[in-house]
Amino acid sequence: MATETLQDLAAEARGCTRCPLYKPATQTVFGEGPRGAAIVFVGEQPGDQEDRQGRPFVGPAGRIFDQALAEAGIPRDRAYITNAVKHFKFTPRGKRRLHKRPNAFEIDRCKWWLDRELALIRPRLTVALGATAVRALTGRPLAIGETRGRIFDLAPDLPGLVTVHPSSLLRVPDPEAKRLAYAAFVKDLAVAADALTLTG
Ligand code: URA
């Protein structure tokens, strides 16, 4: 539909029942950012905070992501930020809700939304944050360590870059290893920032 907007798409996604994840989740967490964004970031799925607030990357992973974006010189409000899967998948454990990785069926069902977001925005670069986003965007499970930080076509007409998921940085126990992992993440984002500058 030529007149479709991101707002239309988000409104439609609020009623999504394409996979069973909508049932226990609080709400659909759709992408956010301007339609004219030159860069799109794709995460895995909303976490506990995102599910409650209805916005992507607003919890602990979002905070480290924001910091890395700022260091790489990418203003968050000029990027479009979304997830491969738009509902929080979790296992209840007492009062807590423990994140559960989405499976291939859920990723494929939700690709319907991701494809439509990308078709409307037509970004110059798309960044896959972690394995689920890689699977969604490329259709295959690429090894992140071997592919990260360089620009290539994630799919036909979809230039982009692969890097780690920011939540992986939160899980590194050793402070020095954590510092290095964070620096490597910022370096990957800086490659994307540089590519956008170079291509206008
Ligand atoms: N992790 C994600 O992949 N996406 C979010 O929105 C938050 C945490």
Residues whose N, C-alpha, C, O or C-beta is under 5 A from the ligand:
A	BS01	URA	G43 E44 Q45 P46 G47 E50 P56 F57 A61 N83
